[in-house]
Amino acid sequence: MIVYLYDIKTSLRNYNRVKRVFYYNINKQGISKYYWKTKSVLAVPNNMEMVVDRFFKEYSKFCVAYKIQCRQIEKVE
């Protein structure tokens, strides 16, 4: 399992446009329909790593992304 932490970085003037296009393309590529996500966090299985890496490379001008590889994710209650 790979967890991506990302933040959209752009000027305040362009923020809403970039954010709208960014999330539109996440949904269009089917990245968000399989895996849970919250604000700025996306978890994907290992076989989707190349697809998600390529997506974040396309947005590297507007987005900072970090990835964490983990074996297990548990909800803290």
N, CA, C and O atoms as a Maestro MAE file, in Angstrom:
{
 s_m_m2io_version
 :::
 2.0.0
}

f_m_ct {
 s_m_title
 :::
 protein
 m_atom[308] {
  # First column is atom index #
  i_m_mmod_type
  r_m_x_coord
  r_m_y_coord
  r_m_z_coord
  i_m_residue_number
  s_m_chain_name
  s_m_pdb_residue_name
  s_m_pdb_atom_name
  i_m_atomic_number
  :::
  1 25 0.848 -1.170 0.000 1 A "MET " " N  " 7
  2 3 0.000 0.000 0.000 1 A "MET " " CA " 6
  3 2 0.889 1.227 0.000 1 A "MET " " C  " 6
  4 15 1.890 1.275 0.715 1 A "MET " " O  " 8
  5 25 0.537 2.195 -0.781 2 A "ILE " " N  " 7
  6 3 1.292 3.445 -0.865 2 A "ILE " " CA " 6
  7 2 0.360 4.586 -0.499 2 A "ILE " " C  " 6
  8 15 -0.764 4.666 -0.996 2 A "ILE " " O  " 8
  9 25 0.828 5.461 0.368 3 A "VAL " " N  " 7
  10 3 0.066 6.627 0.793 3 A "VAL " " CA " 6
  11 2 0.740 7.856 0.204 3 A "VAL " " C  " 6
  12 15 1.940 8.065 0.380 3 A "VAL " " O  " 8
  13 25 -0.037 8.660 -0.490 4 A "TYR " " N  " 7
  14 3 0.458 9.911 -1.065 4 A "TYR " " CA " 6
  15 2 -0.075 11.075 -0.246 4 A "TYR " " C  " 6
  16 15 -1.268 11.148 0.048 4 A "TYR " " O  " 8
  17 25 0.815 11.976 0.117 5 A "LEU " " N  " 7
  18 3 0.457 13.227 0.776 5 A "LEU " " CA " 6
  19 2 0.756 14.328 -0.216 5 A "LEU " " C  " 6
  20 15 1.873 14.413 -0.726 5 A "LEU " " O  " 8
  21 25 -0.209 15.163 -0.495 6 A "TYR " " N  " 7
  22 3 0.018 16.194 -1.501 6 A "TYR " " CA " 6
  23 2 -0.590 17.519 -1.063 6 A "TYR " " C  " 6
  24 15 -1.485 17.571 -0.218 6 A "TYR " " O  " 8
  25 25 -0.085 18.569 -1.654 7 A "ASP " " N  " 7
  26 3 -0.572 19.915 -1.379 7 A "ASP " " CA " 6
  27 2 -0.518 20.704 -2.671 7 A "ASP " " C  " 6
  28 15 0.498 20.703 -3.367 7 A "ASP " " O  " 8
  29 25 -1.596 21.366 -2.985 8 A "ILE " " N  " 7
  30 3 -1.645 22.199 -4.186 8 A "ILE " " CA " 6
  31 2 -1.017 23.539 -3.845 8 A "ILE " " C  " 6
  32 15 -1.423 24.205 -2.893 8 A "ILE " " O  " 8
  33 25 -0.031 23.923 -4.628 9 A "LYS " " N  " 7
  34 3 0.661 25.189 -4.398 9 A "LYS " " CA " 6
  35 2 0.551 26.047 -5.654 9 A "LYS " " C  " 6
  36 15 1.067 25.690 -6.713 9 A "LYS " " O  " 8
  37 25 -0.097 27.132 -5.526 10 A "THR " " N  " 7
  38 3 -0.226 28.079 -6.619 10 A "THR " " CA " 6
  39 2 -0.655 29.418 -6.034 10 A "THR " " C  " 6
  40 15 -0.944 29.520 -4.842 10 A "THR " " O  " 8
  41 25 -0.694 30.408 -6.854 11 A "SER " " N  " 7
  42 3 -1.110 31.715 -6.365 11 A "SER " " CA " 6
  43 2 -2.590 31.675 -5.996 11 A "SER " " C  " 6
  44 15 -3.351 30.855 -6.509 11 A "SER " " O  " 8
  45 25 -2.972 32.554 -5.120 12 A "LEU " " N  " 7
  46 3 -4.363 32.619 -4.688 12 A "LEU " " CA " 6
  47 2 -5.289 32.883 -5.866 12 A "LEU " " C  " 6
  48 15 -6.420 32.396 -5.894 12 A "LEU " " O  " 8
  49 25 -4.826 33.628 -6.808 13 A "ARG " " N  " 7
  50 3 -5.628 33.969 -7.993 13 A "ARG " " CA " 6
  51 2 -5.974 32.717 -8.816 13 A "ARG " " C  " 6
  52 15 -7.092 32.602 -9.320 13 A "ARG " " O  " 8
  53 25 -5.030 31.789 -8.954 14 A "ASN " " N  " 7
  54 3 -5.227 30.592 -9.775 14 A "ASN " " CA " 6
  55 2 -5.646 29.361 -8.979 14 A "ASN " " C  " 6
  56 15 -5.892 28.310 -9.570 14 A "ASN " " O  " 8
  57 25 -5.732 29.464 -7.666 15 A "TYR " " N  " 7
  58 3 -5.932 28.293 -6.825 15 A "TYR " " CA " 6
  59 2 -7.198 27.510 -7.185 15 A "TYR " " C  " 6
  60 15 -7.129 26.295 -7.368 15 A "TYR " " O  " 8
  61 25 -8.329 28.166 -7.289 16 A "ASN " " N  " 7
  62 3 -9.586 27.458 -7.569 16 A "ASN " " CA " 6
  63 2 -9.573 26.782 -8.932 16 A "ASN " " C  " 6
  64 15 -10.100 25.679 -9.077 16 A "ASN " " O  " 8
  65 25 -8.988 27.415 -9.919 17 A "ARG " " N  " 7
  66 3 -8.912 26.810 -11.253 17 A "ARG " " CA " 6
  67 2 -8.024 25.571 -11.235 17 A "ARG " " C  " 6
  68 15 -8.400 24.526 -11.766 17 A "ARG " " O  " 8
  69 25 -6.852 25.687 -10.629 18 A "VAL " " N  " 7
  70 3 -5.927 24.560 -10.564 18 A "VAL " " CA " 6
  71 2 -6.539 23.417 -9.757 18 A "VAL " " C  " 6
  72 15 -6.442 22.257 -10.156 18 A "VAL " " O  " 8
  73 25 -7.161 23.732 -8.637 19 A "LYS " " N  " 7
  74 3 -7.780 22.711 -7.793 19 A "LYS " " CA " 6
  75 2 -8.893 21.983 -8.542 19 A "LYS " " C  " 6
  76 15 -8.993 20.759 -8.459 19 A "LYS " " O  " 8
  77 25 -9.717 22.710 -9.260 20 A "ARG " " N  " 7
  78 3 -10.819 22.110 -10.024 20 A "ARG " " CA " 6
  79 2 -10.281 21.168 -11.103 20 A "ARG " " C  " 6
  80 15 -10.785 20.055 -11.250 20 A "ARG " " O  " 8
  81 25 -9.279 21.592 -11.849 21 A "VAL " " N  " 7
  82 3 -8.696 20.760 -12.905 21 A "VAL " " CA " 6
  83 2 -7.980 19.554 -12.296 21 A "VAL " " C  " 6
  84 15 -8.072 18.450 -12.833 21 A "VAL " " O  " 8
  85 25 -7.277 19.747 -11.199 22 A "PHE " " N  " 7
  86 3 -6.552 18.678 -10.522 22 A "PHE " " CA " 6
  87 2 -7.513 17.568 -10.098 22 A "PHE " " C  " 6
  88 15 -7.288 16.402 -10.423 22 A "PHE " " O  " 8
  89 25 -8.572 17.912 -9.381 23 A "TYR " " N  " 7
  90 3 -9.523 16.894 -8.915 23 A "TYR " " CA " 6
  91 2 -10.349 16.306 -10.050 23 A "TYR " " C  " 6
  92 15 -10.742 15.141 -9.991 23 A "TYR " " O  " 8
  93 25 -10.611 17.087 -11.067 24 A "TYR " " N  " 7
  94 3 -11.304 16.553 -12.241 24 A "TYR " " CA " 6
  95 2 -10.474 15.439 -12.875 24 A "TYR " " C  " 6
  96 15 -11.005 14.385 -13.223 24 A "TYR " " O  " 8
  97 25 -9.176 15.677 -13.022 25 A "ASN " " N  " 7
  98 3 -8.302 14.680 -13.648 25 A "ASN " " CA " 6
  99 2 -8.061 13.471 -12.748 25 A "ASN " " C  " 6
  100 15 -7.882 12.365 -13.258 25 A "ASN " " O  " 8
  101 25 -8.052 13.645 -11.435 26 A "ILE " " N  " 7
  102 3 -7.967 12.482 -10.537 26 A "ILE " " CA " 6
  103 2 -9.184 11.587 -10.764 26 A "ILE " " C  " 6
  104 15 -9.048 10.367 -10.861 26 A "ILE " " O  " 8
  105 25 -10.357 12.180 -10.848 27 A "ASN " " N  " 7
  106 3 -11.573 11.391 -11.080 27 A "ASN " " CA " 6
  107 2 -11.604 10.804 -12.483 27 A "ASN " " C  " 6
  108 15 -12.042 9.669 -12.671 27 A "ASN " " O  " 8
  109 25 -11.145 11.561 -13.463 28 A "LYS " " N  " 7
  110 3 -11.157 11.099 -14.853 28 A "LYS " " CA " 6
  111 2 -10.259 9.874 -15.043 28 A "LYS " " C  " 6
  112 15 -10.613 8.955 -15.781 28 A "LYS " " O  " 8
  113 25 -9.114 9.856 -14.389 29 A "GLN " " N  " 7
  114 3 -8.189 8.733 -14.519 29 A "GLN " " CA " 6
  115 2 -8.576 7.559 -13.630 29 A "GLN " " C  " 6
  116 15 -7.946 6.503 -13.693 29 A "GLN " " O  " 8
  117 25 -9.594 7.728 -12.812 30 A "GLY " " N  " 7
  118 3 -10.065 6.641 -11.971 30 A "GLY " " CA " 6
  119 2 -9.232 6.387 -10.735 30 A "GLY " " C  " 6
  120 15 -9.370 5.340 -10.102 30 A "GLY " " O  " 8
  121 25 -8.380 7.313 -10.382 31 A "ILE " " N  " 7
  122 3 -7.517 7.121 -9.219 31 A "ILE " " CA " 6
  123 2 -8.332 7.180 -7.931 31 A "ILE " " C  " 6
  124 15 -8.071 6.411 -7.006 31 A "ILE " " O  " 8
  125 25 -9.288 8.054 -7.854 32 A "SER " " N  " 7
  126 3 -10.000 8.259 -6.594 32 A "SER " " CA " 6
  127 2 -11.163 7.300 -6.378 32 A "SER " " C  " 6
  128 15 -11.669 7.216 -5.259 32 A "SER " " O  " 8
  129 25 -11.604 6.580 -7.390 33 A "LYS " " N  " 7
  130 3 -12.805 5.763 -7.198 33 A "LYS " " CA " 6
  131 2 -12.543 4.464 -6.450 33 A "LYS " " C  " 6
  132 15 -13.486 3.862 -5.935 33 A "LYS " " O  " 8
  133 25 -11.310 4.016 -6.372 34 A "TYR " " N  " 7
  134 3 -11.009 2.759 -5.711 34 A "TYR " " CA " 6
  135 2 -10.585 2.922 -4.256 34 A "TYR " " C  " 6
  136 15 -10.830 2.034 -3.439 34 A "TYR " " O  " 8
  137 25 -9.965 4.022 -3.930 35 A "TYR " " N  " 7
  138 3 -9.226 4.114 -2.683 35 A "TYR " " CA " 6
  139 2 -9.689 5.302 -1.861 35 A "TYR " " C  " 6
  140 15 -10.101 6.328 -2.402 35 A "TYR " " O  " 8
  141 25 -9.618 5.152 -0.569 36 A "TRP " " N  " 7
  142 3 -10.060 6.235 0.293 36 A "TRP " " CA " 6
  143 2 -9.136 7.425 0.152 36 A "TRP " " C  " 6
  144 15 -7.946 7.280 -0.125 36 A "TRP " " O  " 8
  145 25 -9.681 8.563 0.340 37 A "LYS " " N  " 7
  146 3 -8.868 9.765 0.355 37 A "LYS " " CA " 6
  147 2 -9.528 10.779 1.271 37 A "LYS " " C  " 6
  148 15 -10.750 10.798 1.416 37 A "LYS " " O  " 8
  149 25 -8.748 11.587 1.861 38 A "THR " " N  " 7
  150 3 -9.225 12.723 2.613 38 A "THR " " CA " 6
  151 2 -8.515 13.923 2.013 38 A "THR " " C  " 6
  152 15 -7.833 13.807 0.995 38 A "THR " " O  " 8
  153 25 -8.672 15.038 2.626 39 A "LYS " " N  " 7
  154 3 -8.017 16.223 2.089 39 A "LYS " " CA " 6
  155 2 -6.508 16.015 2.057 39 A "LYS " " C  " 6
  156 15 -5.871 15.877 3.101 39 A "LYS " " O  " 8
  157 25 -5.960 15.994 0.895 40 A "SER " " N  " 7
  158 3 -4.525 15.897 0.648 40 A "SER " " CA " 6
  159 2 -3.903 14.543 0.976 40 A "SER " " C  " 6
  160 15 -2.686 14.460 1.146 40 A "SER " " O  " 8
  161 25 -4.698 13.486 1.071 41 A "VAL " " N  " 7
  162 3 -4.170 12.143 1.315 41 A "VAL " " CA " 6
  163 2 -4.859 11.177 0.370 41 A "VAL " " C  " 6
  164 15 -6.076 11.225 0.189 41 A "VAL " " O  " 8
  165 25 -4.068 10.302 -0.230 42 A "LEU " " N  " 7
  166 3 -4.592 9.313 -1.171 42 A "LEU " " CA " 6
  167 2 -3.839 8.009 -0.937 42 A "LEU " " C  " 6
  168 15 -2.608 7.996 -0.949 42 A "LEU " " O  " 8
  169 25 -4.562 6.915 -0.725 43 A "ALA " " N  " 7
  170 3 -3.936 5.599 -0.518 43 A "ALA " " CA " 6
  171 2 -4.240 4.719 -1.726 43 A "ALA " " C  " 6
  172 15 -5.390 4.607 -2.150 43 A "ALA " " O  " 8
  173 25 -3.208 4.103 -2.268 44 A "VAL " " N  " 7
  174 3 -3.363 3.256 -3.451 44 A "VAL " " CA " 6
  175 2 -2.576 1.962 -3.255 44 A "VAL " " C  " 6
  176 15 -1.600 1.948 -2.505 44 A "VAL " " O  " 8
  177 25 -2.978 0.882 -3.911 45 A "PRO " " N  " 7
  178 3 -2.186 -0.351 -3.833 45 A "PRO " " CA " 6
  179 2 -0.904 -0.218 -4.664 45 A "PRO " " C  " 6
  180 15 -0.784 0.678 -5.500 45 A "PRO " " O  " 8
  181 25 0.024 -1.098 -4.426 46 A "ASN " " N  " 7
  182 3 1.335 -1.031 -5.085 46 A "ASN " " CA " 6
  183 2 1.254 -1.079 -6.606 46 A "ASN " " C  " 6
  184 15 2.085 -0.466 -7.275 46 A "ASN " " O  " 8
  185 25 0.280 -1.786 -7.171 47 A "ASN " " N  " 7
  186 3 0.205 -1.891 -8.632 47 A "ASN " " CA " 6
  187 2 -0.244 -0.590 -9.299 47 A "ASN " " C  " 6
  188 15 -0.146 -0.475 -10.521 47 A "ASN " " O  " 8
  189 25 -0.728 0.384 -8.545 48 A "MET " " N  " 7
  190 3 -1.124 1.675 -9.108 48 A "MET " " CA " 6
  191 2 -0.035 2.743 -8.951 48 A "MET " " C  " 6
  192 15 -0.255 3.905 -9.293 48 A "MET " " O  " 8
  193 25 1.114 2.365 -8.445 49 A "GLU " " N  " 7
  194 3 2.172 3.332 -8.155 49 A "GLU " " CA " 6
  195 2 2.602 4.124 -9.389 49 A "GLU " " C  " 6
  196 15 2.707 5.349 -9.330 49 A "GLU " " O  " 8
  197 25 2.848 3.448 -10.490 50 A "MET " " N  " 7
  198 3 3.321 4.142 -11.697 50 A "MET " " CA " 6
  199 2 2.279 5.118 -12.232 50 A "MET " " C  " 6
  200 15 2.625 6.211 -12.681 50 A "MET " " O  " 8
  201 25 1.018 4.736 -12.186 51 A "VAL " " N  " 7
  202 3 -0.065 5.604 -12.686 51 A "VAL " " CA " 6
  203 2 -0.154 6.874 -11.847 51 A "VAL " " C  " 6
  204 15 -0.248 7.977 -12.385 51 A "VAL " " O  " 8
  205 25 -0.124 6.712 -10.535 52 A "VAL " " N  " 7
  206 3 -0.250 7.870 -9.648 52 A "VAL " " CA " 6
  207 2 1.007 8.731 -9.697 52 A "VAL " " C  " 6
  208 15 0.914 9.958 -9.660 52 A "VAL " " O  " 8
  209 25 2.181 8.109 -9.780 53 A "ASP " " N  " 7
  210 3 3.421 8.885 -9.924 53 A "ASP " " CA " 6
  211 2 3.390 9.740 -11.187 53 A "ASP " " C  " 6
  212 15 3.763 10.913 -11.163 53 A "ASP " " O  " 8
  213 25 2.949 9.149 -12.272 54 A "ARG " " N  " 7
  214 3 2.854 9.881 -13.539 54 A "ARG " " CA " 6
  215 2 1.869 11.053 -13.414 54 A "ARG " " C  " 6
  216 15 2.120 12.143 -13.928 54 A "ARG " " O  " 8
  217 25 0.755 10.815 -12.728 55 A "PHE " " N  " 7
  218 3 -0.226 11.875 -12.528 55 A "PHE " " CA " 6
  219 2 0.383 13.047 -11.754 55 A "PHE " " C  " 6
  220 15 0.228 14.202 -12.148 55 A "PHE " " O  " 8
  221 25 1.077 12.744 -10.649 56 A "PHE " " N  " 7
  222 3 1.666 13.822 -9.859 56 A "PHE " " CA " 6
  223 2 2.823 14.502 -10.594 56 A "PHE " " C  " 6
  224 15 3.070 15.684 -10.353 56 A "PHE " " O  " 8
  225 25 3.528 13.818 -11.462 57 A "LYS " " N  " 7
  226 3 4.576 14.452 -12.258 57 A "LYS " " CA " 6
  227 2 3.986 15.455 -13.238 57 A "LYS " " C  " 6
  228 15 4.599 16.486 -13.517 57 A "LYS " " O  " 8
  229 25 2.803 15.161 -13.761 58 A "GLU " " N  " 7
  230 3 2.131 16.109 -14.653 58 A "GLU " " CA " 6
  231 2 1.791 17.400 -13.922 58 A "GLU " " C  " 6
  232 15 1.793 18.473 -14.526 58 A "GLU " " O  " 8
  233 25 1.503 17.309 -12.646 59 A "TYR " " N  " 7
  234 3 1.109 18.472 -11.852 59 A "TYR " " CA " 6
  235 2 2.237 18.979 -10.957 59 A "TYR " " C  " 6
  236 15 1.970 19.709 -10.002 59 A "TYR " " O  " 8
  237 25 3.463 18.622 -11.230 60 A "SER " " N  " 7
  238 3 4.571 19.011 -10.366 60 A "SER " " CA " 6
  239 2 4.742 20.528 -10.286 60 A "SER " " C  " 6
  240 15 5.296 21.036 -9.311 60 A "SER " " O  " 8
  241 25 4.279 21.241 -11.285 61 A "LYS " " N  " 7
  242 3 4.362 22.704 -11.247 61 A "LYS " " CA " 6
  243 2 3.382 23.283 -10.228 61 A "LYS " " C  " 6
  244 15 3.638 24.341 -9.652 61 A "LYS " " O  " 8
  245 25 2.265 22.596 -10.005 62 A "PHE " " N  " 7
  246 3 1.210 23.116 -9.136 62 A "PHE " " CA " 6
  247 2 1.026 22.316 -7.854 62 A "PHE " " C  " 6
  248 15 0.195 22.675 -7.020 62 A "PHE " " O  " 8
  249 25 1.782 21.243 -7.684 63 A "CYS " " N  " 7
  250 3 1.514 20.340 -6.577 63 A "CYS " " CA " 6
  251 2 2.819 19.784 -6.015 63 A "CYS " " C  " 6
  252 15 3.744 19.471 -6.765 63 A "CYS " " O  " 8
  253 25 2.883 19.665 -4.694 64 A "VAL " " N  " 7
  254 3 3.984 18.993 -4.017 64 A "VAL " " CA " 6
  255 2 3.420 17.675 -3.502 64 A "VAL " " C  " 6
  256 15 2.389 17.666 -2.829 64 A "VAL " " O  " 8
  257 25 4.082 16.563 -3.807 65 A "ALA " " N  " 7
  258 3 3.575 15.254 -3.395 65 A "ALA " " CA " 6
  259 2 4.698 14.428 -2.770 65 A "ALA " " C  " 6
  260 15 5.841 14.450 -3.226 65 A "ALA " " O  " 8
  261 25 4.342 13.710 -1.728 66 A "TYR " " N  " 7
  262 3 5.241 12.776 -1.059 66 A "TYR " " CA " 6
  263 2 4.544 11.433 -1.008 66 A "TYR " " C  " 6
  264 15 3.319 11.364 -0.907 66 A "TYR " " O  " 8
  265 25 5.325 10.363 -1.078 67 A "LYS " " N  " 7
  266 3 4.719 9.042 -0.977 67 A "LYS " " CA " 6
  267 2 5.390 8.241 0.116 67 A "LYS " " C  " 6
  268 15 6.592 8.347 0.358 67 A "LYS " " O  " 8
  269 25 4.561 7.431 0.772 68 A "ILE " " N  " 7
  270 3 5.011 6.582 1.874 68 A "ILE " " CA " 6
  271 2 4.591 5.166 1.533 68 A "ILE " " C  " 6
  272 15 3.422 4.919 1.235 68 A "ILE " " O  " 8
  273 25 5.521 4.244 1.573 69 A "GLN " " N  " 7
  274 3 5.190 2.845 1.347 69 A "GLN " " CA " 6
  275 2 4.974 2.185 2.701 69 A "GLN " " C  " 6
  276 15 5.793 2.324 3.610 69 A "GLN " " O  " 8
  277 25 3.868 1.468 2.824 70 A "CYS " " N  " 7
  278 3 3.554 0.818 4.091 70 A "CYS " " CA " 6
  279 2 2.932 -0.556 3.843 70 A "CYS " " C  " 6
  280 15 2.438 -0.838 2.752 70 A "CYS " " O  " 8
  281 25 2.963 -1.378 4.838 71 A "ARG " " N  " 7
  282 3 2.401 -2.723 4.727 71 A "ARG " " CA " 6
  283 2 0.966 -2.781 5.185 71 A "ARG " " C  " 6
  284 15 0.179 -3.569 4.662 71 A "ARG " " O  " 8
  285 25 0.614 -1.964 6.148 72 A "GLN " " N  " 7
  286 3 -0.705 -2.047 6.747 72 A "GLN " " CA " 6
  287 2 -1.141 -0.665 7.211 72 A "GLN " " C  " 6
  288 15 -0.328 0.128 7.686 72 A "GLN " " O  " 8
  289 25 -2.427 -0.385 7.068 73 A "ILE " " N  " 7
  290 3 -2.998 0.866 7.566 73 A "ILE " " CA " 6
  291 2 -4.153 0.499 8.480 73 A "ILE " " C  " 6
  292 15 -5.028 -0.285 8.113 73 A "ILE " " O  " 8
  293 25 -4.145 1.068 9.661 74 A "GLU " " N  " 7
  294 3 -5.205 0.811 10.631 74 A "GLU " " CA " 6
  295 2 -5.846 2.126 11.042 74 A "GLU " " C  " 6
  296 15 -5.189 3.163 11.121 74 A "GLU " " O  " 8
  297 25 -7.120 2.056 11.294 75 A "LYS " " N  " 7
  298 3 -7.845 3.219 11.791 75 A "LYS " " CA " 6
  299 2 -7.677 3.285 13.306 75 A "LYS " " C  " 6
  300 15 -7.851 2.281 13.996 75 A "LYS " " O  " 8
  301 25 -7.346 4.444 13.813 76 A "VAL " " N  " 7
  302 3 -7.180 4.636 15.240 76 A "VAL " " CA " 6
  303 2 -8.535 5.028 15.817 76 A "VAL " " C  " 6
  304 15 -9.167 5.983 15.365 76 A "VAL " " O  " 8
  305 25 -8.957 4.290 16.801 77 A "GLU " " N  " 7
  306 3 -10.270 4.566 17.399 77 A "GLU " " CA " 6
  307 2 -10.141 4.969 18.836 77 A "GLU " " C  " 6
  308 15 -11.145 5.237 19.494 77 A "GLU " " O  " 8
  :::
 }
 m_bond[307] {
  # First column is bond index #
  i_m_from
  i_m_to
  i_m_order
  :::
  1 1 2 1
  2 2 3 1
  3 3 4 2
  4 3 5 1
  5 5 6 1
  6 6 7 1
  7 7 8 2
  8 7 9 1
  9 9 10 1
  10 10 11 1
  11 11 12 2
  12 11 13 1
  13 13 14 1
  14 14 15 1
  15 15 16 2
  16 15 17 1
  17 17 18 1
  18 18 19 1
  19 19 20 2
  20 19 21 1
  21 21 22 1
  22 22 23 1
  23 23 24 2
  24 23 25 1
  25 25 26 1
  26 26 27 1
  27 27 28 2
  28 27 29 1
  29 29 30 1
  30 30 31 1
  31 31 32 2
  32 31 33 1
  33 33 34 1
  34 34 35 1
  35 35 36 2
  36 35 37 1
  37 37 38 1
  38 38 39 1
  39 39 40 2
  40 39 41 1
  41 41 42 1
  42 42 43 1
  43 43 44 2
  44 43 45 1
  45 45 46 1
  46 46 47 1
  47 47 48 2
  48 47 49 1
  49 49 50 1
  50 50 51 1
  51 51 52 2
  52 51 53 1
  53 53 54 1
  54 54 55 1
  55 55 56 2
  56 55 57 1
  57 57 58 1
  58 58 59 1
  59 59 60 2
  60 59 61 1
  61 61 62 1
  62 62 63 1
  63 63 64 2
  64 63 65 1
  65 65 66 1
  66 66 67 1
  67 67 68 2
  68 67 69 1
  69 69 70 1
  70 70 71 1
  71 71 72 2
  72 71 73 1
  73 73 74 1
  74 74 75 1
  75 75 76 2
  76 75 77 1
  77 77 78 1
  78 78 79 1
  79 79 80 2
  80 79 81 1
  81 81 82 1
  82 82 83 1
  83 83 84 2
  84 83 85 1
  85 85 86 1
  86 86 87 1
  87 87 88 2
  88 87 89 1
  89 89 90 1
  90 90 91 1
  91 91 92 2
  92 91 93 1
  93 93 94 1
  94 94 95 1
  95 95 96 2
  96 95 97 1
  97 97 98 1
  98 98 99 1
  99 99 100 2
  100 99 101 1
  101 101 102 1
  102 102 103 1
  103 103 104 2
  104 103 105 1
  105 105 106 1
  106 106 107 1
  107 107 108 2
  108 107 109 1
  109 109 110 1
  110 110 111 1
  111 111 112 2
  112 111 113 1
  113 113 114 1
  114 114 115 1
  115 115 116 2
  116 115 117 1
  117 117 118 1
  118 118 119 1
  119 119 120 2
  120 119 121 1
  121 121 122 1
  122 122 123 1
  123 123 124 2
  124 123 125 1
  125 125 126 1
  126 126 127 1
  127 127 128 2
  128 127 129 1
  129 129 130 1
  130 130 131 1
  131 131 132 2
  132 131 133 1
  133 133 134 1
  134 134 135 1
  135 135 136 2
  136 135 137 1
  137 137 138 1
  138 138 139 1
  139 139 140 2
  140 139 141 1
  141 141 142 1
  142 142 143 1
  143 143 144 2
  144 143 145 1
  145 145 146 1
  146 146 147 1
  147 147 148 2
  148 147 149 1
  149 149 150 1
  150 150 151 1
  151 151 152 2
  152 151 153 1
  153 153 154 1
  154 154 155 1
  155 155 156 2
  156 155 157 1
  157 157 158 1
  158 158 159 1
  159 159 160 2
  160 159 161 1
  161 161 162 1
  162 162 163 1
  163 163 164 2
  164 163 165 1
  165 165 166 1
  166 166 167 1
  167 167 168 2
  168 167 169 1
  169 169 170 1
  170 170 171 1
  171 171 172 2
  172 171 173 1
  173 173 174 1
  174 174 175 1
  175 175 176 2
  176 175 177 1
  177 177 178 1
  178 178 179 1
  179 179 180 2
  180 179 181 1
  181 181 182 1
  182 182 183 1
  183 183 184 2
  184 183 185 1
  185 185 186 1
  186 186 187 1
  187 187 188 2
  188 187 189 1
  189 189 190 1
  190 190 191 1
  191 191 192 2
  192 191 193 1
  193 193 194 1
  194 194 195 1
  195 195 196 2
  196 195 197 1
  197 197 198 1
  198 198 199 1
  199 199 200 2
  200 199 201 1
  201 201 202 1
  202 202 203 1
  203 203 204 2
  204 203 205 1
  205 205 206 1
  206 206 207 1
  207 207 208 2
  208 207 209 1
  209 209 210 1
  210 210 211 1
  211 211 212 2
  212 211 213 1
  213 213 214 1
  214 214 215 1
  215 215 216 2
  216 215 217 1
  217 217 218 1
  218 218 219 1
  219 219 220 2
  220 219 221 1
  221 221 222 1
  222 222 223 1
  223 223 224 2
  224 223 225 1
  225 225 226 1
  226 226 227 1
  227 227 228 2
  228 227 229 1
  229 229 230 1
  230 230 231 1
  231 231 232 2
  232 231 233 1
  233 233 234 1
  234 234 235 1
  235 235 236 2
  236 235 237 1
  237 237 238 1
  238 238 239 1
  239 239 240 2
  240 239 241 1
  241 241 242 1
  242 242 243 1
  243 243 244 2
  244 243 245 1
  245 245 246 1
  246 246 247 1
  247 247 248 2
  248 247 249 1
  249 249 250 1
  250 250 251 1
  251 251 252 2
  252 251 253 1
  253 253 254 1
  254 254 255 1
  255 255 256 2
  256 255 257 1
  257 257 258 1
  258 258 259 1
  259 259 260 2
  260 259 261 1
  261 261 262 1
  262 262 263 1
  263 263 264 2
  264 263 265 1
  265 265 266 1
  266 266 267 1
  267 267 268 2
  268 267 269 1
  269 269 270 1
  270 270 271 1
  271 271 272 2
  272 271 273 1
  273 273 274 1
  274 274 275 1
  275 275 276 2
  276 275 277 1
  277 277 278 1
  278 278 279 1
  279 279 280 2
  280 279 281 1
  281 281 282 1
  282 282 283 1
  283 283 284 2
  284 283 285 1
  285 285 286 1
  286 286 287 1
  287 287 288 2
  288 287 289 1
  289 289 290 1
  290 290 291 1
  291 291 292 2
  292 291 293 1
  293 293 294 1
  294 294 295 1
  295 295 296 2
  296 295 297 1
  297 297 298 1
  298 298 299 1
  299 299 300 2
  300 299 301 1
  301 301 302 1
  302 302 303 1
  303 303 304 2
  304 303 305 1
  305 305 306 1
  306 306 307 1
  307 307 308 2
  :::
 }
}
